[in-house]
Each structure stands twice: as C-alpha cells, then as structure tokens.
C-alpha cells in the first residue's frame, strides 16, 4: 500500500487531533489544509508539514494528488 495523502477540511481546534491521527498511521500523510481563514490554514499546514493550502474546500477536493479528506468542522457546519 502506498502513502495515503490526506487533505483536511477545517483548521480549527479539532483539526490538530485529526492531523495527529493521520500521522499515527504508517502510510498516512497530511498534504493539504482547507479553511476560510488562510492564516489559520497556514498555521496548521506548517505544524503538520502540509504543503498545500486552500481557501475553498472545493478546490482542495479537485486536486488529483489528494487521496482522501477528513472533515474537521463543527457539527452545525
């Protein structure tokens, strides 16, 4: 099995837990963060080594290099 490249939708408090969960898997890699706040997305991307930042989740899921996404948003969203 090759590396699973994961994009994270949302960069709030729970996103860090999701990113750590992905990184615990031997084949998991967080490669992208999408958030309406580019600044917040940049901070999470830097912390977890993601190289791609998106302001719109739609743009992120259109990226052919991303294998899976995790949704780290509040339930009401």
PyMOL Python script that loads the backbone (N, CA, C, O; Angstrom):
from pymol import cmd

cmd.read_pdbstr("""\
ATOM      1  N   UNK A   1       0.852  -1.190   0.000  1.00  0.00           N
ATOM      2  CA  UNK A   1       0.000   0.000   0.000  1.00  0.00           C
ATOM      3  C   UNK A   1       0.884   1.235   0.000  1.00  0.00           C
ATOM      4  O   UNK A   1       1.834   1.334   0.777  1.00  0.00           O
ATOM      5  N   UNK A   2       0.562   2.177  -0.881  1.00  0.00           N
ATOM      6  CA  UNK A   2       1.324   3.418  -0.928  1.00  0.00           C
ATOM      7  C   UNK A   2       0.794   4.401   0.101  1.00  0.00           C
ATOM      8  O   UNK A   2      -0.200   4.137   0.777  1.00  0.00           O
ATOM      9  N   UNK A   3       1.458   5.523   0.210  1.00  0.00           N
ATOM     10  CA  UNK A   3       1.052   6.561   1.152  1.00  0.00           C
ATOM     11  C   UNK A   3      -0.333   7.099   0.782  1.00  0.00           C
ATOM     12  O   UNK A   3      -0.635   7.317  -0.392  1.00  0.00           O
ATOM     13  N   UNK A   4      -1.164   7.307   1.799  1.00  0.00           N
ATOM     14  CA  UNK A   4      -2.481   7.921   1.607  1.00  0.00           C
ATOM     15  C   UNK A   4      -2.330   9.401   1.915  1.00  0.00           C
ATOM     16  O   UNK A   4      -2.069   9.786   3.055  1.00  0.00           O
ATOM     17  N   UNK A   5      -2.493  10.219   0.899  1.00  0.00           N
ATOM     18  CA  UNK A   5      -2.339  11.671   1.035  1.00  0.00           C
ATOM     19  C   UNK A   5      -3.686  12.277   1.406  1.00  0.00           C
ATOM     20  O   UNK A   5      -4.654  12.192   0.650  1.00  0.00           O
ATOM     21  N   UNK A   6      -3.727  12.892   2.590  1.00  0.00           N
ATOM     22  CA  UNK A   6      -4.980  13.369   3.167  1.00  0.00           C
ATOM     23  C   UNK A   6      -5.036  14.893   3.160  1.00  0.00           C
ATOM     24  O   UNK A   6      -4.059  15.570   3.480  1.00  0.00           O
ATOM     25  N   UNK A   7      -6.188  15.409   2.790  1.00  0.00           N
ATOM     26  CA  UNK A   7      -6.479  16.827   2.898  1.00  0.00           C
ATOM     27  C   UNK A   7      -7.434  17.045   4.068  1.00  0.00           C
ATOM     28  O   UNK A   7      -8.361  16.261   4.271  1.00  0.00           O
ATOM     29  N   UNK A   8      -7.213  18.088   4.820  1.00  0.00           N
ATOM     30  CA  UNK A   8      -8.024  18.401   5.996  1.00  0.00           C
ATOM     31  C   UNK A   8      -8.941  19.572   5.663  1.00  0.00           C
ATOM     32  O   UNK A   8      -8.471  20.633   5.253  1.00  0.00           O
ATOM     33  N   UNK A   9     -10.241  19.382   5.837  1.00  0.00           N
ATOM     34  CA  UNK A   9     -11.198  20.469   5.655  1.00  0.00           C
ATOM     35  C   UNK A   9     -11.464  21.059   7.032  1.00  0.00           C
ATOM     36  O   UNK A   9     -12.071  20.419   7.890  1.00  0.00           O
ATOM     37  N   UNK A  10     -11.005  22.273   7.227  1.00  0.00           N
ATOM     38  CA  UNK A  10     -11.107  22.933   8.523  1.00  0.00           C
ATOM     39  C   UNK A  10      -9.760  22.963   9.218  1.00  0.00           C
ATOM     40  O   UNK A  10      -8.995  22.001   9.152  1.00  0.00           O
ATOM     41  N   UNK A  11      -9.471  24.071   9.885  1.00  0.00           N
ATOM     42  CA  UNK A  11      -8.193  24.233  10.580  1.00  0.00           C
ATOM     43  C   UNK A  11      -8.411  24.731  11.998  1.00  0.00           C
ATOM     44  O   UNK A  11      -7.544  25.390  12.573  1.00  0.00           O
ATOM     45  N   UNK A  12      -9.571  24.415  12.560  1.00  0.00           N
ATOM     46  CA  UNK A  12      -9.864  24.826  13.929  1.00  0.00           C
ATOM     47  C   UNK A  12      -9.288  23.852  14.943  1.00  0.00           C
ATOM     48  O   UNK A  12      -8.398  23.063  14.628  1.00  0.00           O
ATOM     49  N   UNK A  13      -9.800  23.914  16.150  1.00  0.00           N
ATOM     50  CA  UNK A  13      -9.244  23.154  17.274  1.00  0.00           C
ATOM     51  C   UNK A  13      -9.165  21.659  17.026  1.00  0.00           C
ATOM     52  O   UNK A  13      -8.151  21.043  17.352  1.00  0.00           O
ATOM     53  N   UNK A  14     -10.200  21.056  16.463  1.00  0.00           N
ATOM     54  CA  UNK A  14     -10.217  19.607  16.291  1.00  0.00           C
ATOM     55  C   UNK A  14      -9.327  19.143  15.143  1.00  0.00           C
ATOM     56  O   UNK A  14      -8.968  17.967  15.077  1.00  0.00           O
ATOM     57  N   UNK A  15      -8.971  20.048  14.243  1.00  0.00           N
ATOM     58  CA  UNK A  15      -8.138  19.680  13.095  1.00  0.00           C
ATOM     59  C   UNK A  15      -6.799  19.093  13.535  1.00  0.00           C
ATOM     60  O   UNK A  15      -6.299  18.154  12.914  1.00  0.00           O
ATOM     61  N   UNK A  16      -6.223  19.632  14.588  1.00  0.00           N
ATOM     62  CA  UNK A  16      -4.956  19.098  15.086  1.00  0.00           C
ATOM     63  C   UNK A  16      -5.081  17.635  15.501  1.00  0.00           C
ATOM     64  O   UNK A  16      -4.194  16.828  15.225  1.00  0.00           O
ATOM     65  N   UNK A  17      -6.180  17.297  16.162  1.00  0.00           N
ATOM     66  CA  UNK A  17      -6.411  15.898  16.545  1.00  0.00           C
ATOM     67  C   UNK A  17      -6.530  15.007  15.317  1.00  0.00           C
ATOM     68  O   UNK A  17      -5.979  13.907  15.284  1.00  0.00           O
ATOM     69  N   UNK A  18      -7.244  15.480  14.319  1.00  0.00           N
ATOM     70  CA  UNK A  18      -7.387  14.705  13.086  1.00  0.00           C
ATOM     71  C   UNK A  18      -6.031  14.529  12.396  1.00  0.00           C
ATOM     72  O   UNK A  18      -5.709  13.436  11.930  1.00  0.00           O
ATOM     73  N   UNK A  19      -5.251  15.585  12.333  1.00  0.00           N
ATOM     74  CA  UNK A  19      -3.929  15.512  11.697  1.00  0.00           C
ATOM     75  C   UNK A  19      -3.017  14.538  12.441  1.00  0.00           C
ATOM     76  O   UNK A  19      -2.311  13.744  11.819  1.00  0.00           O
ATOM     77  N   UNK A  20      -3.034  14.599  13.760  1.00  0.00           N
ATOM     78  CA  UNK A  20      -2.216  13.658  14.539  1.00  0.00           C
ATOM     79  C   UNK A  20      -2.670  12.226  14.293  1.00  0.00           C
ATOM     80  O   UNK A  20      -1.842  11.318  14.220  1.00  0.00           O
ATOM     81  N   UNK A  21      -3.968  12.017  14.165  1.00  0.00           N
ATOM     82  CA  UNK A  21      -4.487  10.685  13.871  1.00  0.00           C
ATOM     83  C   UNK A  21      -3.992  10.168  12.533  1.00  0.00           C
ATOM     84  O   UNK A  21      -3.610   9.004  12.414  1.00  0.00           O
ATOM     85  N   UNK A  22      -3.998  11.024  11.533  1.00  0.00           N
ATOM     86  CA  UNK A  22      -3.498  10.628  10.213  1.00  0.00           C
ATOM     87  C   UNK A  22      -2.016  10.283  10.306  1.00  0.00           C
ATOM     88  O   UNK A  22      -1.570   9.281   9.746  1.00  0.00           O
ATOM     89  N   UNK A  23      -1.260  11.110  11.010  1.00  0.00           N
ATOM     90  CA  UNK A  23       0.184  10.899  11.105  1.00  0.00           C
ATOM     91  C   UNK A  23       0.554   9.644  11.890  1.00  0.00           C
ATOM     92  O   UNK A  23       1.639   9.095  11.697  1.00  0.00           O
ATOM     93  N   UNK A  24      -0.323   9.187  12.761  1.00  0.00           N
ATOM     94  CA  UNK A  24      -0.043   7.959  13.519  1.00  0.00           C
ATOM     95  C   UNK A  24      -0.052   6.726  12.627  1.00  0.00           C
ATOM     96  O   UNK A  24       0.592   5.723  12.937  1.00  0.00           O
ATOM     97  N   UNK A  25      -0.778   6.802  11.527  1.00  0.00           N
ATOM     98  CA  UNK A  25      -0.824   5.669  10.607  1.00  0.00           C
ATOM     99  C   UNK A  25       0.456   5.674   9.776  1.00  0.00           C
ATOM    100  O   UNK A  25       0.853   6.711   9.246  1.00  0.00           O
ATOM    101  N   UNK A  26       1.087   4.536   9.665  1.00  0.00           N
ATOM    102  CA  UNK A  26       2.372   4.436   8.965  1.00  0.00           C
ATOM    103  C   UNK A  26       2.299   4.941   7.523  1.00  0.00           C
ATOM    104  O   UNK A  26       3.295   5.434   6.994  1.00  0.00           O
ATOM    105  N   UNK A  27       1.162   4.826   6.899  1.00  0.00           N
ATOM    106  CA  UNK A  27       1.031   5.233   5.497  1.00  0.00           C
ATOM    107  C   UNK A  27       0.260   6.541   5.327  1.00  0.00           C
ATOM    108  O   UNK A  27      -0.026   6.932   4.195  1.00  0.00           O
ATOM    109  N   UNK A  28      -0.082   7.223   6.412  1.00  0.00           N
ATOM    110  CA  UNK A  28      -0.844   8.458   6.328  1.00  0.00           C
ATOM    111  C   UNK A  28       0.041   9.687   6.257  1.00  0.00           C
ATOM    112  O   UNK A  28       1.073   9.760   6.924  1.00  0.00           O
ATOM    113  N   UNK A  29      -0.364  10.650   5.450  1.00  0.00           N
ATOM    114  CA  UNK A  29       0.380  11.909   5.322  1.00  0.00           C
ATOM    115  C   UNK A  29      -0.612  13.050   5.096  1.00  0.00           C
ATOM    116  O   UNK A  29      -1.420  12.991   4.170  1.00  0.00           O
ATOM    117  N   UNK A  30      -0.557  14.065   5.919  1.00  0.00           N
ATOM    118  CA  UNK A  30      -1.387  15.261   5.720  1.00  0.00           C
ATOM    119  C   UNK A  30      -0.670  16.137   4.700  1.00  0.00           C
ATOM    120  O   UNK A  30       0.444  16.603   4.940  1.00  0.00           O
ATOM    121  N   UNK A  31      -1.315  16.355   3.566  1.00  0.00           N
ATOM    122  CA  UNK A  31      -0.667  17.118   2.492  1.00  0.00           C
ATOM    123  C   UNK A  31      -1.332  18.454   2.199  1.00  0.00           C
ATOM    124  O   UNK A  31      -0.745  19.305   1.531  1.00  0.00           O
ATOM    125  N   UNK A  32      -2.569  18.649   2.697  1.00  0.00           N
ATOM    126  CA  UNK A  32      -3.287  19.877   2.371  1.00  0.00           C
ATOM    127  C   UNK A  32      -4.238  20.258   3.491  1.00  0.00           C
ATOM    128  O   UNK A  32      -4.779  19.405   4.194  1.00  0.00           O
ATOM    129  N   UNK A  33      -4.428  21.572   3.641  1.00  0.00           N
ATOM    130  CA  UNK A  33      -5.377  22.118   4.608  1.00  0.00           C
ATOM    131  C   UNK A  33      -6.261  23.124   3.871  1.00  0.00           C
ATOM    132  O   UNK A  33      -5.770  23.965   3.119  1.00  0.00           O
ATOM    133  N   UNK A  34      -7.565  23.025   4.097  1.00  0.00           N
ATOM    134  CA  UNK A  34      -8.505  23.999   3.528  1.00  0.00           C
ATOM    135  C   UNK A  34      -9.261  24.671   4.668  1.00  0.00           C
ATOM    136  O   UNK A  34      -9.801  23.997   5.545  1.00  0.00           O
ATOM    137  N   UNK A  35      -9.296  25.979   4.655  1.00  0.00           N
ATOM    138  CA  UNK A  35     -10.033  26.730   5.665  1.00  0.00           C
ATOM    139  C   UNK A  35     -10.345  28.106   5.100  1.00  0.00           C
ATOM    140  O   UNK A  35      -9.588  28.637   4.287  1.00  0.00           O
ATOM    141  N   UNK A  36     -11.463  28.684   5.531  1.00  0.00           N
ATOM    142  CA  UNK A  36     -11.817  30.028   5.056  1.00  0.00           C
ATOM    143  C   UNK A  36     -10.798  31.064   5.525  1.00  0.00           C
ATOM    144  O   UNK A  36     -10.644  32.114   4.903  1.00  0.00           O
ATOM    145  N   UNK A  37     -10.104  30.767   6.621  1.00  0.00           N
ATOM    146  CA  UNK A  37      -9.026  31.642   7.093  1.00  0.00           C
ATOM    147  C   UNK A  37      -7.697  31.095   6.573  1.00  0.00           C
ATOM    148  O   UNK A  37      -7.196  30.082   7.061  1.00  0.00           O
ATOM    149  N   UNK A  38      -7.145  31.771   5.591  1.00  0.00           N
ATOM    150  CA  UNK A  38      -5.865  31.322   5.018  1.00  0.00           C
ATOM    151  C   UNK A  38      -4.756  31.331   6.080  1.00  0.00           C
ATOM    152  O   UNK A  38      -3.872  30.474   6.076  1.00  0.00           O
ATOM    153  N   UNK A  39      -4.816  32.295   6.972  1.00  0.00           N
ATOM    154  CA  UNK A  39      -3.816  32.379   8.045  1.00  0.00           C
ATOM    155  C   UNK A  39      -3.873  31.140   8.941  1.00  0.00           C
ATOM    156  O   UNK A  39      -2.843  30.541   9.249  1.00  0.00           O
ATOM    157  N   UNK A  40      -5.075  30.766   9.351  1.00  0.00           N
ATOM    158  CA  UNK A  40      -5.238  29.587  10.201  1.00  0.00           C
ATOM    159  C   UNK A  40      -4.826  28.316   9.450  1.00  0.00           C
ATOM    160  O   UNK A  40      -4.188  27.434  10.024  1.00  0.00           O
ATOM    161  N   UNK A  41      -5.190  28.225   8.174  1.00  0.00           N
ATOM    162  CA  UNK A  41      -4.793  27.073   7.360  1.00  0.00           C
ATOM    163  C   UNK A  41      -3.270  26.992   7.259  1.00  0.00           C
ATOM    164  O   UNK A  41      -2.696  25.905   7.324  1.00  0.00           O
ATOM    165  N   UNK A  42      -2.630  28.127   7.102  1.00  0.00           N
ATOM    166  CA  UNK A  42      -1.163  28.165   7.008  1.00  0.00           C
ATOM    167  C   UNK A  42      -0.503  27.692   8.293  1.00  0.00           C
ATOM    168  O   UNK A  42       0.501  26.981   8.261  1.00  0.00           O
ATOM    169  N   UNK A  43      -1.069  28.089   9.419  1.00  0.00           N
ATOM    170  CA  UNK A  43      -0.507  27.674  10.712  1.00  0.00           C
ATOM    171  C   UNK A  43      -0.591  26.163  10.891  1.00  0.00           C
ATOM    172  O   UNK A  43       0.380  25.525  11.299  1.00  0.00           O
ATOM    173  N   UNK A  44      -1.754  25.594  10.585  1.00  0.00           N
ATOM    174  CA  UNK A  44      -1.927  24.140  10.732  1.00  0.00           C
ATOM    175  C   UNK A  44      -1.053  23.404   9.717  1.00  0.00           C
ATOM    176  O   UNK A  44      -0.447  22.383  10.042  1.00  0.00           O
ATOM    177  N   UNK A  45      -0.989  23.918   8.500  1.00  0.00           N
ATOM    178  CA  UNK A  45      -0.149  23.300   7.479  1.00  0.00           C
ATOM    179  C   UNK A  45       1.313  23.267   7.917  1.00  0.00           C
ATOM    180  O   UNK A  45       1.994  22.255   7.753  1.00  0.00           O
ATOM    181  N   UNK A  46       1.782  24.363   8.469  1.00  0.00           N
ATOM    182  CA  UNK A  46       3.164  24.422   8.928  1.00  0.00           C
ATOM    183  C   UNK A  46       3.397  23.434  10.068  1.00  0.00           C
ATOM    184  O   UNK A  46       4.420  22.750  10.096  1.00  0.00           O
ATOM    185  N   UNK A  47       2.469  23.356  10.993  1.00  0.00           N
ATOM    186  CA  UNK A  47       2.619  22.455  12.142  1.00  0.00           C
ATOM    187  C   UNK A  47       2.695  20.990  11.727  1.00  0.00           C
ATOM    188  O   UNK A  47       3.418  20.205  12.342  1.00  0.00           O
ATOM    189  N   UNK A  48       1.950  20.620  10.683  1.00  0.00           N
ATOM    190  CA  UNK A  48       1.871  19.210  10.310  1.00  0.00           C
ATOM    191  C   UNK A  48       2.559  18.887   8.985  1.00  0.00           C
ATOM    192  O   UNK A  48       2.452  17.765   8.490  1.00  0.00           O
ATOM    193  N   UNK A  49       3.248  19.839   8.421  1.00  0.00           N
ATOM    194  CA  UNK A  49       4.042  19.576   7.226  1.00  0.00           C
ATOM    195  C   UNK A  49       3.256  19.507   5.930  1.00  0.00           C
ATOM    196  O   UNK A  49       3.754  18.984   4.933  1.00  0.00           O
ATOM    197  N   UNK A  50       2.037  20.025   5.928  1.00  0.00           N
ATOM    198  CA  UNK A  50       1.247  20.048   4.692  1.00  0.00           C
ATOM    199  C   UNK A  50       1.817  21.111   3.757  1.00  0.00           C
ATOM    200  O   UNK A  50       2.206  22.194   4.195  1.00  0.00           O
ATOM    201  N   UNK A  51       1.860  20.794   2.484  1.00  0.00           N
ATOM    202  CA  UNK A  51       2.467  21.716   1.523  1.00  0.00           C
ATOM    203  C   UNK A  51       1.451  22.507   0.708  1.00  0.00           C
ATOM    204  O   UNK A  51       1.817  23.432  -0.018  1.00  0.00           O
ATOM    205  N   UNK A  52       0.169  22.143   0.828  1.00  0.00           N
ATOM    206  CA  UNK A  52      -0.860  22.826   0.045  1.00  0.00           C
ATOM    207  C   UNK A  52      -1.872  23.474   0.985  1.00  0.00           C
ATOM    208  O   UNK A  52      -2.292  22.883   1.979  1.00  0.00           O
ATOM    209  N   UNK A  53      -2.251  24.706   0.642  1.00  0.00           N
ATOM    210  CA  UNK A  53      -3.222  25.464   1.435  1.00  0.00           C
ATOM    211  C   UNK A  53      -4.314  25.952   0.490  1.00  0.00           C
ATOM    212  O   UNK A  53      -4.039  26.471  -0.593  1.00  0.00           O
ATOM    213  N   UNK A  54      -5.550  25.774   0.924  1.00  0.00           N
ATOM    214  CA  UNK A  54      -6.694  26.182   0.113  1.00  0.00           C
ATOM    215  C   UNK A  54      -7.643  27.032   0.947  1.00  0.00           C
ATOM    216  O   UNK A  54      -7.815  26.798   2.143  1.00  0.00           O
ATOM    217  N   UNK A  55      -8.258  28.023   0.302  1.00  0.00           N
ATOM    218  CA  UNK A  55      -9.283  28.830   0.950  1.00  0.00           C
ATOM    219  C   UNK A  55     -10.664  28.230   0.741  1.00  0.00           C
ATOM    220  O   UNK A  55     -11.595  28.535   1.486  1.00  0.00           O
ATOM    221  N   UNK A  56     -10.800  27.374  -0.273  1.00  0.00           N
ATOM    222  CA  UNK A  56     -12.069  26.724  -0.582  1.00  0.00           C
ATOM    223  C   UNK A  56     -11.867  25.210  -0.599  1.00  0.00           C
ATOM    224  O   UNK A  56     -10.972  24.694  -1.268  1.00  0.00           O
ATOM    225  N   UNK A  57     -12.715  24.516   0.147  1.00  0.00           N
ATOM    226  CA  UNK A  57     -12.593  23.054   0.175  1.00  0.00           C
ATOM    227  C   UNK A  57     -12.856  22.443  -1.200  1.00  0.00           C
ATOM    228  O   UNK A  57     -12.323  21.381  -1.523  1.00  0.00           O
ATOM    229  N   UNK A  58     -13.682  23.116  -2.010  1.00  0.00           N
ATOM    230  CA  UNK A  58     -13.981  22.594  -3.341  1.00  0.00           C
ATOM    231  C   UNK A  58     -12.721  22.516  -4.206  1.00  0.00           C
ATOM    232  O   UNK A  58     -12.553  21.587  -4.996  1.00  0.00           O
ATOM    233  N   UNK A  59     -11.853  23.494  -4.047  1.00  0.00           N
ATOM    234  CA  UNK A  59     -10.590  23.481  -4.795  1.00  0.00           C
ATOM    235  C   UNK A  59      -9.693  22.351  -4.303  1.00  0.00           C
ATOM    236  O   UNK A  59      -9.000  21.711  -5.095  1.00  0.00           O
ATOM    237  N   UNK A  60      -9.708  22.112  -3.013  1.00  0.00           N
ATOM    238  CA  UNK A  60      -8.857  21.055  -2.460  1.00  0.00           C
ATOM    239  C   UNK A  60      -9.284  19.680  -2.950  1.00  0.00           C
ATOM    240  O   UNK A  60      -8.446  18.874  -3.353  1.00  0.00           O
ATOM    241  N   UNK A  61     -10.597  19.408  -2.915  1.00  0.00           N
ATOM    242  CA  UNK A  61     -11.018  18.062  -3.311  1.00  0.00           C
ATOM    243  C   UNK A  61     -10.873  17.824  -4.811  1.00  0.00           C
ATOM    244  O   UNK A  61     -10.919  16.680  -5.263  1.00  0.00           O
ATOM    245  N   UNK A  62     -10.697  18.890  -5.582  1.00  0.00           N
ATOM    246  CA  UNK A  62     -10.463  18.750  -7.015  1.00  0.00           C
ATOM    247  C   UNK A  62      -8.999  18.417  -7.322  1.00  0.00           C
ATOM    248  O   UNK A  62      -8.667  18.072  -8.456  1.00  0.00           O
ATOM    249  N   UNK A  63      -8.136  18.518  -6.330  1.00  0.00           N
ATOM    250  CA  UNK A  63      -6.704  18.249  -6.515  1.00  0.00           C
ATOM    251  C   UNK A  63      -6.493  16.740  -6.684  1.00  0.00           C
ATOM    252  O   UNK A  63      -6.808  15.976  -5.772  1.00  0.00           O
ATOM    253  N   UNK A  64      -5.973  16.303  -7.817  1.00  0.00           N
ATOM    254  CA  UNK A  64      -5.808  14.866  -8.059  1.00  0.00           C
ATOM    255  C   UNK A  64      -4.741  14.198  -7.183  1.00  0.00           C
ATOM    256  O   UNK A  64      -4.673  12.971  -7.121  1.00  0.00           O
ATOM    257  N   UNK A  65      -3.917  14.993  -6.514  1.00  0.00           N
ATOM    258  CA  UNK A  65      -2.878  14.430  -5.655  1.00  0.00           C
ATOM    259  C   UNK A  65      -3.396  14.049  -4.272  1.00  0.00           C
ATOM    260  O   UNK A  65      -2.672  13.427  -3.494  1.00  0.00           O
ATOM    261  N   UNK A  66      -4.634  14.410  -3.955  1.00  0.00           N
ATOM    262  CA  UNK A  66      -5.199  14.115  -2.637  1.00  0.00           C
ATOM    263  C   UNK A  66      -6.063  12.860  -2.745  1.00  0.00           C
ATOM    264  O   UNK A  66      -6.971  12.781  -3.572  1.00  0.00           O
ATOM    265  N   UNK A  67      -5.758  11.880  -1.888  1.00  0.00           N
ATOM    266  CA  UNK A  67      -6.455  10.596  -1.924  1.00  0.00           C
ATOM    267  C   UNK A  67      -7.715  10.570  -1.059  1.00  0.00           C
ATOM    268  O   UNK A  67      -8.683   9.882  -1.385  1.00  0.00           O
ATOM    269  N   UNK A  68      -7.702  11.311   0.030  1.00  0.00           N
ATOM    270  CA  UNK A  68      -8.808  11.278   0.988  1.00  0.00           C
ATOM    271  C   UNK A  68      -8.889  12.611   1.700  1.00  0.00           C
ATOM    272  O   UNK A  68      -7.928  13.380   1.716  1.00  0.00           O
ATOM    273  N   UNK A  69     -10.054  12.882   2.295  1.00  0.00           N
ATOM    274  CA  UNK A  69     -10.206  14.090   3.100  1.00  0.00           C
ATOM    275  C   UNK A  69     -10.780  13.735   4.463  1.00  0.00           C
ATOM    276  O   UNK A  69     -11.511  12.758   4.619  1.00  0.00           O
ATOM    277  N   UNK A  70     -10.430  14.551   5.435  1.00  0.00           N
ATOM    278  CA  UNK A  70     -11.027  14.468   6.763  1.00  0.00           C
ATOM    279  C   UNK A  70     -11.748  15.789   6.986  1.00  0.00           C
ATOM    280  O   UNK A  70     -11.211  16.855   6.686  1.00  0.00           O
ATOM    281  N   UNK A  71     -12.948  15.718   7.504  1.00  0.00           N
ATOM    282  CA  UNK A  71     -13.739  16.918   7.749  1.00  0.00           C
ATOM    283  C   UNK A  71     -13.654  17.252   9.227  1.00  0.00           C
ATOM    284  O   UNK A  71     -14.185  16.528  10.069  1.00  0.00           O
ATOM    285  N   UNK A  72     -12.986  18.347   9.535  1.00  0.00           N
ATOM    286  CA  UNK A  72     -12.773  18.773  10.924  1.00  0.00           C
ATOM    287  C   UNK A  72     -13.505  20.075  11.168  1.00  0.00           C
ATOM    288  O   UNK A  72     -12.898  21.109  11.447  1.00  0.00           O
ATOM    289  N   UNK A  73     -14.828  20.006  11.058  1.00  0.00           N
ATOM    290  CA  UNK A  73     -15.676  21.185  11.233  1.00  0.00           C
ATOM    291  C   UNK A  73     -16.665  20.945  12.359  1.00  0.00           C
ATOM    292  O   UNK A  73     -16.963  19.796  12.686  1.00  0.00           O
ATOM    293  N   UNK A  74     -17.179  22.012  12.957  1.00  0.00           N
ATOM    294  CA  UNK A  74     -18.230  21.843  13.952  1.00  0.00           C
ATOM    295  C   UNK A  74     -19.447  21.153  13.328  1.00  0.00           C
ATOM    296  O   UNK A  74     -19.687  21.277  12.127  1.00  0.00           O
ATOM    297  N   UNK A  75     -20.195  20.442  14.129  1.00  0.00           N
ATOM    298  CA  UNK A  75     -21.354  19.689  13.629  1.00  0.00           C
ATOM    299  C   UNK A  75     -22.344  20.565  12.870  1.00  0.00           C
ATOM    300  O   UNK A  75     -22.922  20.119  11.879  1.00  0.00           O
ATOM    301  N   UNK A  76     -22.550  21.810  13.319  1.00  0.00           N
ATOM    302  CA  UNK A  76     -23.551  22.644  12.661  1.00  0.00           C
ATOM    303  C   UNK A  76     -23.160  23.073  11.251  1.00  0.00           C
ATOM    304  O   UNK A  76     -23.997  23.568  10.497  1.00  0.00           O
ATOM    305  N   UNK A  77     -21.890  22.886  10.893  1.00  0.00           N
ATOM    306  CA  UNK A  77     -21.451  23.223   9.540  1.00  0.00           C
ATOM    307  C   UNK A  77     -21.538  22.022   8.624  1.00  0.00           C
ATOM    308  O   UNK A  77     -21.207  22.121   7.443  1.00  0.00           O
TER     309      UNK A  77
END
""", "prot")
cmd.dss("prot")
cmd.show_as("cartoon", "prot")
cmd.util.cbc("prot")
cmd.orient("prot")
